[in-house]
Amino acid sequence: MSTKKTNQRRKSVARIKRGDTVIVISGKEKGSTGKVLLVDWKNERVLVEGVNMVTKHMKPNPQNQEGGRIQKEAPLHYSNIQLYNASLERGVRFRTVKTESGEKQRICVKTSEVLG
């Protein structure tokens, strides 16, 4: 019985959560900020409010009587965003630290302040 190796890289742990404010660090939307609406960690994608808007052509249906062109957000790869630090007004790297009570907190690497 032979074992077959797959060329898949190991996925890291989801560190961005729904409700976080993030900034886009690469691509056509670079520099824009928004709130995370959805995290799809299986596909490594994040949906950010008001960022990466695409036009979708919809047929008339019971939910949308008129149909036509609709603007909606498209997902971004998680590597293209960073957690936004309001005091520095830019994206920052962060680390996860456990407190004495046992809960996890995300700490800004540069300023050591607690983030969202």
MOPAC internal coordinates of N, CA, C and O (Angstrom, degrees):
PM7 1SCF
backbone

  N    0.0000 0     0.00 0     0.00 0    0    0    0
  C    1.4493 1     0.00 0     0.00 0    1    0    0
  C    1.5097 1   108.96 1     0.00 0    2    1    0
  O    1.2310 1   120.29 1   -59.94 1    3    2    1
  N    1.2976 1   117.05 1   120.06 1    3    2    1
  C    1.4625 1   120.09 1  -179.14 1    5    3    2
  C    1.5284 1   110.53 1   -99.08 1    6    5    3
  O    1.2310 1   121.74 1   -34.96 1    7    6    5
  N    1.3043 1   114.28 1   145.04 1    7    6    5
  C    1.4656 1   118.74 1   176.60 1    9    7    6
  C    1.5146 1   108.30 1  -100.33 1   10    9    7
  O    1.2310 1   121.15 1   -42.90 1   11   10    9
  N    1.2855 1   115.41 1   137.10 1   11   10    9
  C    1.4548 1   120.91 1  -175.84 1   13   11   10
  C    1.5251 1   108.94 1  -103.04 1   14   13   11
  O    1.2310 1   120.70 1   -53.02 1   15   14   13
  N    1.3224 1   116.26 1   126.98 1   15   14   13
  C    1.4646 1   119.95 1   177.94 1   17   15   14
  C    1.5200 1   108.95 1   -86.10 1   18   17   15
  O    1.2310 1   121.28 1   -42.31 1   19   18   17
  N    1.2983 1   115.15 1   137.69 1   19   18   17
  C    1.4545 1   119.33 1   175.81 1   21   19   18
  C    1.5243 1   108.73 1  -104.23 1   22   21   19
  O    1.2310 1   120.90 1   -32.02 1   23   22   21
  N    1.2949 1   115.88 1   147.98 1   23   22   21
  C    1.4602 1   120.57 1  -179.05 1   25   23   22
  C    1.5146 1   110.70 1   -93.30 1   26   25   23
  O    1.2310 1   120.53 1  -129.25 1   27   26   25
  N    1.3095 1   116.59 1    50.75 1   27   26   25
  C    1.4537 1   120.71 1   177.32 1   29   27   26
  C    1.5152 1   108.55 1  -102.81 1   30   29   27
  O    1.2310 1   121.11 1   -42.51 1   31   30   29
  N    1.3250 1   115.48 1   137.49 1   31   30   29
  C    1.4576 1   117.89 1   176.10 1   33   31   30
  C    1.5204 1   108.69 1   -84.53 1   34   33   31
  O    1.2310 1   121.32 1   -25.57 1   35   34   33
  N    1.3006 1   115.07 1   154.43 1   35   34   33
  C    1.4594 1   120.72 1  -178.30 1   37   35   34
  C    1.5120 1   109.53 1   -75.87 1   38   37   35
  O    1.2310 1   120.03 1   -50.61 1   39   38   37
  N    1.3116 1   117.56 1   129.39 1   39   38   37
  C    1.4515 1   121.47 1   179.80 1   41   39   38
  C    1.5194 1   109.69 1   -79.20 1   42   41   39
  O    1.2310 1   120.89 1   -40.39 1   43   42   41
  N    1.3346 1   115.90 1   139.61 1   43   42   41
  C    1.4539 1   119.70 1   179.03 1   45   43   42
  C    1.5299 1   109.79 1   -84.93 1   46   45   43
  O    1.2310 1   120.80 1    -3.76 1   47   46   45
  N    1.3026 1   116.08 1   176.24 1   47   46   45
  C    1.4595 1   122.14 1  -176.57 1   49   47   46
  C    1.5201 1   109.84 1   -77.53 1   50   49   47
  O    1.2310 1   120.10 1   -37.49 1   51   50   49
  N    1.3302 1   117.42 1   142.51 1   51   50   49
  C    1.4622 1   122.13 1   179.33 1   53   51   50
  C    1.5209 1   109.01 1   -67.46 1   54   53   51
  O    1.2310 1   120.26 1   -60.60 1   55   54   53
  N    1.3199 1   117.12 1   119.40 1   55   54   53
  C    1.4513 1   121.04 1  -177.95 1   57   55   54
  C    1.5247 1   111.64 1  -110.74 1   58   57   55
  O    1.2310 1   120.21 1   163.42 1   59   58   57
  N    1.3141 1   117.20 1   -16.58 1   59   58   57
  C    1.4584 1   121.96 1   175.22 1   61   59   58
  C    1.5179 1   107.33 1   -95.92 1   62   61   59
  O    1.2310 1   120.52 1   -45.76 1   63   62   61
  N    1.3297 1   116.61 1   134.24 1   63   62   61
  C    1.4591 1   120.70 1  -176.52 1   65   63   62
  C    1.5218 1   110.50 1  -119.57 1   66   65   63
  O    1.2310 1   121.07 1   -17.42 1   67   66   65
  N    1.3209 1   115.56 1   162.58 1   67   66   65
  C    1.4581 1   121.19 1   177.00 1   69   67   66
  C    1.5249 1   109.11 1   -62.52 1   70   69   67
  O    1.2310 1   120.74 1   -45.60 1   71   70   69
  N    1.3343 1   116.18 1   134.40 1   71   70   69
  C    1.4526 1   120.79 1   179.93 1   73   71   70
  C    1.5173 1   113.72 1    98.51 1   74   73   71
  O    1.2310 1   119.42 1   167.57 1   75   74   73
  N    1.3387 1   118.72 1   -12.43 1   75   74   73
  C    1.4654 1   121.55 1   177.72 1   77   75   74
  C    1.5131 1   110.45 1   -71.02 1   78   77   75
  O    1.2310 1   120.65 1   -29.93 1   79   78   77
  N    1.3284 1   116.36 1   150.07 1   79   78   77
  C    1.4579 1   121.08 1   171.44 1   81   79   78
  C    1.5197 1   107.16 1   -94.29 1   82   81   79
  O    1.2310 1   121.09 1   -53.63 1   83   82   81
  N    1.3354 1   115.53 1   126.37 1   83   82   81
  C    1.4623 1   120.73 1  -176.79 1   85   83   82
  C    1.5209 1   110.01 1  -127.54 1   86   85   83
  O    1.2310 1   121.28 1   -17.25 1   87   86   85
  N    1.3421 1   115.16 1   162.75 1   87   86   85
  C    1.4487 1   122.13 1   175.51 1   89   87   86
  C    1.5198 1   108.12 1  -123.17 1   90   89   87
  O    1.2310 1   120.58 1   -38.40 1   91   90   89
  N    1.3302 1   116.49 1   141.60 1   91   90   89
  C    1.4612 1   121.75 1   179.88 1   93   91   90
  C    1.5231 1   107.50 1   -83.42 1   94   93   91
  O    1.2310 1   120.05 1   -50.98 1   95   94   93
  N    1.3499 1   117.51 1   129.02 1   95   94   93
  C    1.4603 1   121.17 1  -175.04 1   97   95   94
  C    1.5248 1   113.63 1  -106.64 1   98   97   95
  O    1.2310 1   119.87 1   173.21 1   99   98   97
  N    1.3444 1   117.85 1    -6.79 1   99   98   97
  C    1.4550 1   118.93 1   177.27 1  101   99   98
  C    1.5208 1   109.95 1  -155.01 1  102  101   99
  O    1.2310 1   121.06 1   -20.75 1  103  102  101
  N    1.3171 1   115.59 1   159.25 1  103  102  101
  C    1.4547 1   121.28 1   179.52 1  105  103  102
  C    1.5096 1   112.43 1    98.13 1  106  105  103
  O    1.2310 1   120.86 1     7.74 1  107  106  105
  N    1.3224 1   115.96 1  -172.26 1  107  106  105
  C    1.4644 1   120.92 1  -175.48 1  109  107  106
  C    1.5207 1   112.93 1   -68.98 1  110  109  107
  O    1.2310 1   119.78 1   158.09 1  111  110  109
  N    1.3240 1   118.03 1   -21.91 1  111  110  109
  C    1.4646 1   122.85 1  -179.70 1  113  111  110
  C    1.5236 1   112.46 1   -97.83 1  114  113  111
  O    1.2310 1   119.86 1  -162.01 1  115  114  113
  N    1.3310 1   117.87 1    17.99 1  115  114  113
  C    1.4620 1   122.53 1  -176.08 1  117  115  114
  C    1.5243 1   111.29 1   -55.12 1  118  117  115
  O    1.2310 1   120.70 1   -48.90 1  119  118  117
  N    1.3311 1   116.26 1   131.10 1  119  118  117
  C    1.4571 1   121.99 1   177.82 1  121  119  118
  C    1.5141 1   114.77 1    95.82 1  122  121  119
  O    1.2310 1   119.59 1   167.39 1  123  122  121
  N    1.3324 1   118.40 1   -12.61 1  123  122  121
  C    1.4609 1   119.75 1  -179.17 1  125  123  122
  C    1.5316 1   110.13 1   -86.53 1  126  125  123
  O    1.2310 1   121.52 1   -34.59 1  127  126  125
  N    1.3325 1   114.70 1   145.41 1  127  126  125
  C    1.4548 1   120.56 1  -178.29 1  129  127  126
  C    1.5198 1   110.06 1  -115.02 1  130  129  127
  O    1.2310 1   120.73 1   -20.93 1  131  130  129
  N    1.3136 1   116.22 1   159.07 1  131  130  129
  C    1.4535 1   121.17 1   177.88 1  133  131  130
  C    1.5128 1   110.73 1  -175.01 1  134  133  131
  O    1.2310 1   121.33 1    -6.86 1  135  134  133
  N    1.3150 1   115.07 1   173.14 1  135  134  133
  C    1.4582 1   121.95 1  -179.62 1  137  135  134
  C    1.5237 1   109.10 1   -94.67 1  138  137  135
  O    1.2310 1   120.42 1   -39.48 1  139  138  137
  N    1.3223 1   116.79 1   140.52 1  139  138  137
  C    1.4608 1   122.12 1   179.80 1  141  139  138
  C    1.5280 1   108.84 1   -73.95 1  142  141  139
  O    1.2310 1   120.81 1   -57.10 1  143  142  141
  N    1.3345 1   116.06 1   122.90 1  143  142  141
  C    1.4574 1   122.10 1   179.43 1  145  143  142
  C    1.5207 1   112.51 1   -93.00 1  146  145  143
  O    1.2310 1   120.74 1   144.57 1  147  146  145
  N    1.3432 1   116.19 1   -35.43 1  147  146  145
  C    1.4538 1   121.10 1  -173.20 1  149  147  146
  C    1.5184 1   109.21 1  -152.32 1  150  149  147
  O    1.2310 1   120.28 1   -40.42 1  151  150  149
  N    1.3117 1   117.08 1   139.58 1  151  150  149
  C    1.4656 1   122.18 1   174.72 1  153  151  150
  C    1.5158 1   107.71 1  -119.96 1  154  153  151
  O    1.2310 1   120.65 1   -62.23 1  155  154  153
  N    1.3305 1   116.36 1   117.77 1  155  154  153
  C    1.4675 1   122.42 1   177.60 1  157  155  154
  C    1.5247 1   106.88 1  -108.72 1  158  157  155
  O    1.2310 1   120.73 1   -91.94 1  159  158  157
  N    1.3289 1   116.21 1    88.06 1  159  158  157
  C    1.4518 1   119.03 1  -171.99 1  161  159  158
  C    1.5234 1   112.29 1   -74.76 1  162  161  159
  O    1.2310 1   119.82 1   158.21 1  163  162  161
  N    1.3110 1   117.95 1   -21.79 1  163  162  161
  C    1.4623 1   120.40 1   178.11 1  165  163  162
  C    1.5319 1   110.14 1   -62.88 1  166  165  163
  O    1.2310 1   120.50 1   139.86 1  167  166  165
  N    1.3364 1   116.66 1   -40.14 1  167  166  165
  C    1.4644 1   121.37 1   178.95 1  169  167  166
  C    1.5215 1   112.44 1  -100.94 1  170  169  167
  O    1.2310 1   119.72 1  -174.05 1  171  170  169
  N    1.3360 1   118.14 1     5.95 1  171  170  169
  C    1.4600 1   124.78 1   179.24 1  173  171  170
  C    1.5233 1   112.15 1    57.86 1  174  173  171
  O    1.2310 1   120.53 1  -137.52 1  175  174  173
  N    1.3198 1   116.58 1    42.48 1  175  174  173
  C    1.4636 1   122.09 1  -177.80 1  177  175  174
  C    1.5227 1   110.87 1  -121.33 1  178  177  175
  O    1.2310 1   121.45 1   -28.21 1  179  178  177
  N    1.3377 1   114.83 1   151.79 1  179  178  177
  C    1.4571 1   122.15 1   179.52 1  181  179  178
  C    1.5209 1   107.90 1  -133.14 1  182  181  179
  O    1.2310 1   120.22 1   -44.71 1  183  182  181
  N    1.3295 1   117.18 1   135.29 1  183  182  181
  C    1.4544 1   122.64 1   177.80 1  185  183  182
  C    1.5276 1   107.74 1  -102.80 1  186  185  183
  O    1.2310 1   120.52 1   -59.75 1  187  186  185
  N    1.3420 1   116.60 1   120.25 1  187  186  185
  C    1.4603 1   121.94 1  -175.84 1  189  187  186
  C    1.5265 1   108.97 1  -113.37 1  190  189  187
  O    1.2310 1   120.81 1   -45.79 1  191  190  189
  N    1.3298 1   116.05 1   134.21 1  191  190  189
  C    1.4667 1   122.72 1  -176.23 1  193  191  190
  C    1.5284 1   111.04 1   -64.22 1  194  193  191
  O    1.2310 1   120.71 1   -56.02 1  195  194  193
  N    1.3414 1   116.24 1   123.98 1  195  194  193
  C    1.4607 1   122.41 1   176.07 1  197  195  194
  C    1.5101 1   115.36 1    75.64 1  198  197  195
  O    1.2310 1   119.26 1  -170.02 1  199  198  197
  N    1.3216 1   119.02 1     9.98 1  199  198  197
  C    1.4587 1   122.86 1  -178.13 1  201  199  198
  C    1.5189 1   109.09 1  -120.11 1  202  201  199
  O    1.2310 1   120.30 1   -36.77 1  203  202  201
  N    1.3313 1   117.04 1   143.23 1  203  202  201
  C    1.4642 1   124.10 1   178.18 1  205  203  202
  C    1.5277 1   110.55 1    60.91 1  206  205  203
  O    1.2310 1   120.78 1  -128.50 1  207  206  205
  N    1.3357 1   116.12 1    51.50 1  207  206  205
  C    1.4578 1   121.84 1  -179.70 1  209  207  206
  C    1.5243 1   110.13 1   -73.82 1  210  209  207
  O    1.2310 1   120.99 1   -45.15 1  211  210  209
  N    1.3280 1   115.72 1   134.85 1  211  210  209
  C    1.4640 1   122.17 1   177.15 1  213  211  210
  C    1.5233 1   108.44 1  -125.96 1  214  213  211
  O    1.2310 1   120.77 1   -22.78 1  215  214  213
  N    1.3262 1   116.13 1   157.22 1  215  214  213
  C    1.4510 1   121.75 1   178.41 1  217  215  214
  C    1.5236 1   108.66 1   -98.25 1  218  217  215
  O    1.2310 1   120.79 1   -53.55 1  219  218  217
  N    1.3225 1   116.10 1   126.45 1  219  218  217
  C    1.4593 1   121.43 1   178.73 1  221  219  218
  C    1.5215 1   107.95 1  -116.58 1  222  221  219
  O    1.2310 1   120.59 1   -50.42 1  223  222  221
  N    1.3231 1   116.47 1   129.58 1  223  222  221
  C    1.4590 1   122.03 1   178.74 1  225  223  222
  C    1.5231 1   108.50 1   -88.52 1  226  225  223
  O    1.2310 1   120.61 1   -60.15 1  227  226  225
  N    1.3284 1   116.44 1   119.85 1  227  226  225
  C    1.4585 1   121.55 1  -175.81 1  229  227  226
  C    1.5270 1   110.75 1  -113.91 1  230  229  227
  O    1.2310 1   121.03 1   -42.32 1  231  230  229
  N    1.3380 1   115.64 1   137.68 1  231  230  229
  C    1.4639 1   120.46 1   171.31 1  233  231  230
  C    1.5227 1   108.65 1   -77.54 1  234  233  231
  O    1.2310 1   119.84 1   -25.38 1  235  234  233
  N    1.3131 1   117.92 1   154.62 1  235  234  233
  C    1.4682 1   118.87 1   173.36 1  237  235  234
  C    1.5270 1   110.33 1   -61.09 1  238  237  235
  O    1.2310 1   120.93 1   -44.08 1  239  238  237
  N    1.3337 1   115.83 1   135.92 1  239  238  237
  C    1.4525 1   121.31 1   178.44 1  241  239  238
  C    1.5272 1   108.69 1  -147.56 1  242  241  239
  O    1.2310 1   119.16 1    -5.72 1  243  242  241
  N    1.3086 1   119.20 1   174.28 1  243  242  241
  C    1.4758 1   119.94 1  -177.21 1  245  243  242
  C    1.5323 1   114.09 1   -57.74 1  246  245  243
  O    1.2310 1   119.47 1   145.71 1  247  246  245
  N    1.3302 1   118.61 1   -34.29 1  247  246  245
  C    1.4575 1   120.19 1   178.73 1  249  247  246
  C    1.5248 1   111.70 1   -76.29 1  250  249  247
  O    1.2310 1   120.38 1   143.84 1  251  250  249
  N    1.3324 1   116.89 1   -36.16 1  251  250  249
  C    1.4624 1   122.61 1  -177.60 1  253  251  250
  C    1.5267 1   107.68 1  -123.97 1  254  253  251
  O    1.2310 1   120.23 1   -85.89 1  255  254  253
  N    1.3450 1   117.17 1    94.11 1  255  254  253
  C    1.4664 1   121.68 1  -173.52 1  257  255  254
  C    1.5279 1   112.35 1   -63.51 1  258  257  255
  O    1.2310 1   120.29 1   141.84 1  259  258  257
  N    1.3371 1   117.04 1   -38.16 1  259  258  257
  C    1.4654 1   120.04 1  -175.31 1  261  259  258
  C    1.5207 1   113.12 1   -80.89 1  262  261  259
  O    1.2310 1   119.76 1   142.85 1  263  262  261
  N    1.3134 1   118.06 1   -37.15 1  263  262  261
  C    1.4562 1   120.38 1  -173.37 1  265  263  262
  C    1.5163 1   109.07 1    77.19 1  266  265  263
  O    1.2310 1   120.00 1    25.69 1  267  266  265
  N    1.3159 1   117.60 1  -154.31 1  267  266  265
  C    1.4612 1   121.29 1   177.84 1  269  267  266
  C    1.5217 1   111.87 1   100.96 1  270  269  267
  O    1.2310 1   121.66 1    19.47 1  271  270  269
  N    1.3429 1   114.43 1  -160.53 1  271  270  269
  C    1.4615 1   120.44 1  -177.47 1  273  271  270
  C    1.5229 1   109.85 1   -94.70 1  274  273  271
  O    1.2310 1   120.89 1   -47.99 1  275  274  273
  N    1.3245 1   115.91 1   132.01 1  275  274  273
  C    1.4592 1   122.10 1  -177.47 1  277  275  274
  C    1.5226 1   108.45 1  -123.14 1  278  277  275
  O    1.2310 1   120.86 1   -46.10 1  279  278  277
  N    1.3366 1   115.96 1   133.90 1  279  278  277
  C    1.4590 1   121.40 1   175.85 1  281  279  278
  C    1.5332 1   107.95 1   -89.67 1  282  281  279
  O    1.2310 1   120.37 1   -50.37 1  283  282  281
  N    1.3344 1   116.89 1   129.63 1  283  282  281
  C    1.4591 1   120.41 1   177.65 1  285  283  282
  C    1.5239 1   109.15 1  -147.27 1  286  285  283
  O    1.2310 1   121.27 1   -18.95 1  287  286  285
  N    1.3418 1   115.18 1   161.05 1  287  286  285
  C    1.4499 1   120.47 1  -179.42 1  289  287  286
  C    1.5270 1   110.47 1   -77.98 1  290  289  287
  O    1.2310 1   121.16 1   -36.03 1  291  290  289
  N    1.3248 1   115.39 1   143.97 1  291  290  289
  C    1.4593 1   121.38 1   173.69 1  293  291  290
  C    1.5316 1   107.46 1  -111.40 1  294  293  291
  O    1.2310 1   119.89 1   -30.21 1  295  294  293
  N    1.3211 1   117.81 1   149.79 1  295  294  293
  C    1.4649 1   119.73 1  -177.49 1  297  295  294
  C    1.5250 1   113.05 1   -70.92 1  298  297  295
  O    1.2310 1   121.33 1   -28.56 1  299  298  297
  N    1.3340 1   115.05 1   151.44 1  299  298  297
  C    1.4643 1   123.37 1   175.57 1  301  299  298
  C    1.5174 1   108.64 1  -112.35 1  302  301  299
  O    1.2310 1   120.39 1   -24.23 1  303  302  301
  N    1.3271 1   116.86 1   155.77 1  303  302  301
  C    1.4547 1   120.13 1   173.11 1  305  303  302
  C    1.5226 1   108.54 1   -73.18 1  306  305  303
  O    1.2310 1   120.55 1   -36.87 1  307  306  305
  N    1.3300 1   116.56 1   143.13 1  307  306  305
  C    1.4665 1   119.59 1  -174.11 1  309  307  306
  C    1.5317 1   112.93 1   -64.65 1  310  309  307
  O    1.2310 1   119.67 1   159.25 1  311  310  309
  N    1.3335 1   118.23 1   -20.75 1  311  310  309
  C    1.4645 1   120.57 1  -179.85 1  313  311  310
  C    1.5251 1   112.04 1   -74.57 1  314  313  311
  O    1.2310 1   119.93 1   167.47 1  315  314  313
  N    1.3345 1   117.74 1   -12.53 1  315  314  313
  C    1.4618 1   121.36 1  -178.67 1  317  315  314
  C    1.5175 1   113.37 1   -94.22 1  318  317  315
  O    1.2310 1   119.77 1  -172.69 1  319  318  317
  N    1.3230 1   118.04 1     7.31 1  319  318  317
  C    1.4563 1   120.49 1   179.01 1  321  319  318
  C    1.5243 1   110.39 1  -129.31 1  322  321  319
  O    1.2310 1   121.23 1   -22.30 1  323  322  321
  N    1.3398 1   115.26 1   157.70 1  323  322  321
  C    1.4557 1   122.52 1   174.20 1  325  323  322
  C    1.5104 1   108.20 1  -134.86 1  326  325  323
  O    1.2310 1   120.98 1   -27.26 1  327  326  325
  N    1.3265 1   115.73 1   152.74 1  327  326  325
  C    1.4534 1   121.09 1   175.29 1  329  327  326
  C    1.5262 1   108.58 1   -65.40 1  330  329  327
  O    1.2310 1   119.93 1   -44.64 1  331  330  329
  N    1.3394 1   117.74 1   135.36 1  331  330  329
  C    1.4653 1   123.28 1  -175.23 1  333  331  330
  C    1.5173 1   109.98 1   -91.81 1  334  333  331
  O    1.2310 1   120.91 1   -49.50 1  335  334  333
  N    1.3403 1   115.86 1   130.50 1  335  334  333
  C    1.4624 1   122.00 1   175.86 1  337  335  334
  C    1.5220 1   107.56 1  -104.80 1  338  337  335
  O    1.2310 1   120.07 1   -65.36 1  339  338  337
  N    1.3386 1   117.47 1   114.64 1  339  338  337
  C    1.4582 1   121.95 1  -175.08 1  341  339  338
  C    1.5254 1   112.33 1   -68.02 1  342  341  339
  O    1.2310 1   119.83 1   147.66 1  343  342  341
  N    1.3321 1   117.93 1   -32.34 1  343  342  341
  C    1.4650 1   119.31 1  -178.71 1  345  343  342
  C    1.5254 1   111.61 1   -71.26 1  346  345  343
  O    1.2310 1   120.03 1   144.44 1  347  346  345
  N    1.3350 1   117.54 1   -35.56 1  347  346  345
  C    1.4660 1   121.37 1   176.65 1  349  347  346
  C    1.5265 1   112.23 1   -88.34 1  350  349  347
  O    1.2310 1   120.47 1   163.89 1  351  350  349
  N    1.3436 1   116.70 1   -16.11 1  351  350  349
  C    1.4652 1   124.16 1  -176.85 1  353  351  350
  C    1.5199 1   112.44 1    57.21 1  354  353  351
  O    1.2310 1   120.79 1  -137.33 1  355  354  353
  N    1.3379 1   116.09 1    42.67 1  355  354  353
  C    1.4584 1   121.37 1   175.92 1  357  355  354
  C    1.5164 1   109.43 1  -160.28 1  358  357  355
  O    1.2310 1   120.82 1    -7.60 1  359  358  357
  N    1.3290 1   116.04 1   172.40 1  359  358  357
  C    1.4525 1   121.10 1   177.80 1  361  359  358
  C    1.5132 1   110.66 1   -76.63 1  362  361  359
  O    1.2310 1   120.48 1   -33.97 1  363  362  361
  N    1.3187 1   116.69 1   146.03 1  363  362  361
  C    1.4640 1   120.65 1  -177.38 1  365  363  362
  C    1.5196 1   110.62 1  -134.72 1  366  365  363
  O    1.2310 1   121.68 1   -23.39 1  367  366  365
  N    1.3306 1   114.38 1   156.61 1  367  366  365
  C    1.4580 1   120.70 1   169.76 1  369  367  366
  C    1.5200 1   107.11 1   -84.59 1  370  369  367
  O    1.2310 1   120.57 1   -26.12 1  371  370  369
  N    1.3089 1   116.51 1   153.88 1  371  370  369
  C    1.4567 1   119.50 1   179.94 1  373  371  370
  C    1.5104 1   110.41 1  -144.45 1  374  373  371
  O    1.2310 1   121.56 1   -18.49 1  375  374  373
  N    1.3216 1   114.63 1   161.51 1  375  374  373
  C    1.4551 1   120.48 1   175.57 1  377  375  374
  C    1.5195 1   108.58 1  -127.24 1  378  377  375
  O    1.2310 1   120.83 1   -22.12 1  379  378  377
  N    1.3131 1   116.02 1   157.88 1  379  378  377
  C    1.4523 1   121.51 1  -179.04 1  381  379  378
  C    1.5217 1   109.07 1  -101.80 1  382  381  379
  O    1.2310 1   121.00 1   -50.71 1  383  382  381
  N    1.3352 1   115.70 1   129.29 1  383  382  381
  C    1.4587 1   122.00 1  -178.25 1  385  383  382
  C    1.5191 1   108.57 1  -128.17 1  386  385  383
  O    1.2310 1   120.63 1   -40.52 1  387  386  385
  N    1.3382 1   116.40 1   139.48 1  387  386  385
  C    1.4598 1   120.69 1   175.25 1  389  387  386
  C    1.5209 1   109.04 1   -89.78 1  390  389  387
  O    1.2310 1   120.55 1   -44.75 1  391  390  389
  N    1.3306 1   116.55 1   135.25 1  391  390  389
  C    1.4588 1   121.37 1   177.21 1  393  391  390
  C    1.5298 1   109.74 1   -84.55 1  394  393  391
  O    1.2310 1   120.72 1    -2.99 1  395  394  393
  N    1.3312 1   116.24 1   177.01 1  395  394  393
  C    1.4633 1   120.17 1   178.93 1  397  395  394
  C    1.5260 1   111.55 1   -63.39 1  398  397  395
  O    1.2310 1   120.81 1   147.55 1  399  398  397
  N    1.3546 1   116.05 1   -32.45 1  399  398  397
  C    1.4634 1   119.86 1  -179.99 1  401  399  398
  C    1.5262 1   112.65 1   -76.64 1  402  401  399
  O    1.2310 1   120.31 1   171.96 1  403  402  401
  N    1.3369 1   117.02 1    -8.04 1  403  402  401
  C    1.4534 1   120.77 1   175.87 1  405  403  402
  C    1.5145 1   115.12 1    98.76 1  406  405  403
  O    1.2310 1   119.54 1   176.80 1  407  406  405
  N    1.3366 1   118.48 1    -3.20 1  407  406  405
  C    1.4620 1   119.39 1   179.55 1  409  407  406
  C    1.5299 1   110.48 1   -87.65 1  410  409  407
  O    1.2310 1   120.86 1   -28.61 1  411  410  409
  N    1.3323 1   115.96 1   151.39 1  411  410  409
  C    1.4587 1   121.25 1  -178.77 1  413  411  410
  C    1.5195 1   110.29 1   -90.00 1  414  413  411
  O    1.2310 1   120.74 1   -40.71 1  415  414  413
  N    1.3307 1   116.18 1   139.29 1  415  414  413
  C    1.4614 1   122.15 1   176.03 1  417  415  414
  C    1.5137 1   108.66 1  -129.30 1  418  417  415
  O    1.2310 1   120.98 1   -34.04 1  419  418  417
  N    1.3322 1   115.74 1   145.96 1  419  418  417
  C    1.4596 1   120.66 1   176.00 1  421  419  418
  C    1.5226 1   108.19 1   -96.16 1  422  421  419
  O    1.2310 1   120.77 1   -55.98 1  423  422  421
  N    1.3228 1   116.14 1   124.02 1  423  422  421
  C    1.4533 1   123.09 1  -175.62 1  425  423  422
  C    1.5237 1   108.93 1  -112.56 1  426  425  423
  O    1.2310 1   120.42 1   -46.84 1  427  426  425
  N    1.3435 1   116.80 1   133.16 1  427  426  425
  C    1.4613 1   122.12 1   176.18 1  429  427  426
  C    1.5268 1   108.78 1   -66.62 1  430  429  427
  O    1.2310 1   120.29 1   -46.87 1  431  430  429
  N    1.3272 1   117.06 1   133.13 1  431  430  429
  C    1.4552 1   121.35 1  -178.02 1  433  431  430
  C    1.5271 1   110.52 1   -67.15 1  434  433  431
  O    1.2310 1   120.02 1   140.15 1  435  434  433
  N    1.3251 1   117.57 1   -39.85 1  435  434  433
  C    1.4670 1   121.70 1  -174.85 1  437  435  434
  C    1.5183 1   113.06 1   -77.06 1  438  437  435
  O    1.2310 1   119.66 1   132.53 1  439  438  437
  N    1.3433 1   118.25 1   -47.47 1  439  438  437
  C    1.4611 1   120.89 1  -173.23 1  441  439  438
  C    1.5302 1   113.89 1  -105.30 1  442  441  439
  O    1.2310 1   119.17 1   171.99 1  443  442  441
  N    1.2999 1   119.20 1    -8.01 1  443  442  441
  C    1.4665 1   125.43 1  -178.89 1  445  443  442
  C    1.5306 1   113.19 1    60.22 1  446  445  443
  O    1.2310 1   119.70 1  -154.27 1  447  446  445
  N    1.3415 1   118.18 1    25.73 1  447  446  445
  C    1.4445 1   120.17 1   175.30 1  449  447  446
  C    1.5278 1   110.19 1   -94.93 1  450  449  447
  O    1.2310 1   120.88 1   -24.42 1  451  450  449
  N    1.3198 1   115.92 1   155.58 1  451  450  449
  C    1.4558 1   121.82 1  -178.56 1  453  451  450
  C    1.5260 1   108.62 1   -76.91 1  454  453  451
  O    1.2310 1   121.07 1   -48.97 1  455  454  453
  N    1.3271 1   115.55 1   131.03 1  455  454  453
  C    1.4680 1   121.57 1   178.64 1  457  455  454
  C    1.5107 1   109.49 1  -105.88 1  458  457  455
  O    1.2310 1   120.68 1   -38.43 1  459  458  457
  N    1.3541 1   116.31 1   141.57 1  459  458  457
  C    1.4571 1   125.42 1   175.16 1  461  459  458
  C    1.4352 1   114.42 1     8.07 1  462  461  459
  O    1.2310 1   120.10 1   180.00 1  463  462  461

